[in-house]
Amino acid sequence: MAIRSVPAGSTTGAGRYPTSGTQFLEANAIDFTIDFTQAISAFGFWGVDIGDFGGTVSLDLINGGTQTIQVPNTQGSGGSTDGSVLFFGFFDLNDSFTSITFDITSSGDIFAFDDMIIADEGQIVVDPVNPVPAPATFALIAAGLLGMRQYSRKKN
């Protein structure tokens, strides 16, 4: 695992590049852990070149117990998805985590990670959902259907 630097807008020549700036974290089939000084409730990252040789990534979220999240990515073979990029993020308002381990399954493939984001519970804003009130909606539909029925009877 190493911090790599390439000129903006270019790659390493092997499909890995920063999603912004000139630097990114390069991991070559080695699991790594990020420890936080305070508990977090949200985490996200950009992944580049993940799975072009069939590799996968899962995250172990640790704080007393461990919760594992599989990162969904396209699995190619022989470099078929070379240079692909994905964003993965999550938040959990019920649990906070002090450590995240990236579990990398790969047969020698090398991945890039960039622009990691974190947030604690107080920084997460969930938009309220404004559902359409179902009973009122059904009443409107029923009234419309009855009106159409009455109109068609008058017409006949």
N, C-alpha and C positions, 0 to 999 in steps of 0.2 A: 504494500500500500504506500502511495506516495502522492504528494501534491505535484501536479504537472502544469506546465505553462506552455501555451502556444499562442501565436499572434491571433488577435481578434479576427474571426471569420474563417479560421483555418482549423485543420484537424491534426491529429498525431500521425496521419497517414494510414491508421488502422481503424478508423471509424469513431474515435473518441474525441470529444471536444467540449469546451465549456458552453453552457447555455447562456451565459453572460460573462463579460469580462474576458480575462485571459487565463485564469487558473481553474482547476477542478481536481477532485480527489479521484485517483485511479486505484482500483482494487483488483488484484489478480487472483481470483478464486480463494481469497483468504477472508475468513470471517473477521469482523471488527466491531468494536463496541464504542459507543459514545456515552459518556457519563455526564450528567447535568448537575450543577451545583444546587438547583432547586427543582422541585417536581414540575413536570410539564403535563399538559393535557392535549396538546396538538403538535403534530410533526408532519413535515412534508419535504420532498426533495425531487429534483429532476434526475433521471437516470438516462444515461446514454450508452448505446451499444449493448444493452442487456438482452441476453438470449439469442444472439446471432449464431451461437454455437450450441444452443439448447440449454443454456444456463437459466437459473431461477434465483430469486431473492425472496427471503422472508424476514420479517422483523420480529424479534423477541422483545416485548415490552416488559421491563422488570421493575417491580416495586413491591417487595415482600413475596409476591408470586410472579408467575410468568404467563403472559398472554402472547400467542403467536399470530401474526397476520401475514398471509401470503400476498406478495406484490404481484398483481396480474400483469403479465407481459407476454408478448408474442414470442414463441419459441421457434427459432429457425434452425438451420443446420448448415454447416460449411460456410458461414458468413452471410447467409441469405438475407438477414435483416440488418446487415452492417450499417452502423450510423443511426439506427432508430433511436427515438427519444420519447420518454414518457414522463408524466408528472404523477406522483403518488402522494397522497396526504390523507390524514385521518384526524379526528378529534374525539375525545371521550370525556364527557362531563361527569361521569360516575367514578372514574379512576384516573389517577395521575401516575406518572412514571418518572423514575430517576435515572434510568439507563435504557438504551436501545442497542441491541446487538443485530447487526446485519448478518444473516446466515446466507452465504452464497454457495449455491450448488452449481458447479461448472466443471467441465473437463479442460481446464487450462484457459478458459475464456477470460478476458479482462473487461471490466465495466468501469464507467465513469459516473461520478455523483457530483451534483453541483447545486448551488443555491438552496441549501437546506434551510427550512424555516421552523421555528418553534414558537409555542405560545403556552402560557399558563391558563388556568381556568378563568381567571378574571379578564383575560384578553379575548376570549371567544364570545362572539356576538352571534346568536342564532336568530334569524329573522322569524317573526311570528308567522304562522300559517293562518291565512284568512280563508277558511273553507267556505264554500257556498252552502248555506243552510239547506240540508237535504229536504226537510219537510216542506219548506216554502217553495223549493224548486219543483217538487212533485205536485204541489197544489197548483202552481202556474201551468205546468204541463197538462194536468187534468182539466183545468179551466179552458185551456186552449183547445184540447180535444173535444170537450163538450160544446164549445162554441162552434167548432168546425162541423160537428154532427148536426147541431141545430140549423146552421146555415145550409148544409146540404139537404136537409129535410124540407126547408122552405123552398129551395130551388126546385125540388122534384114536385 
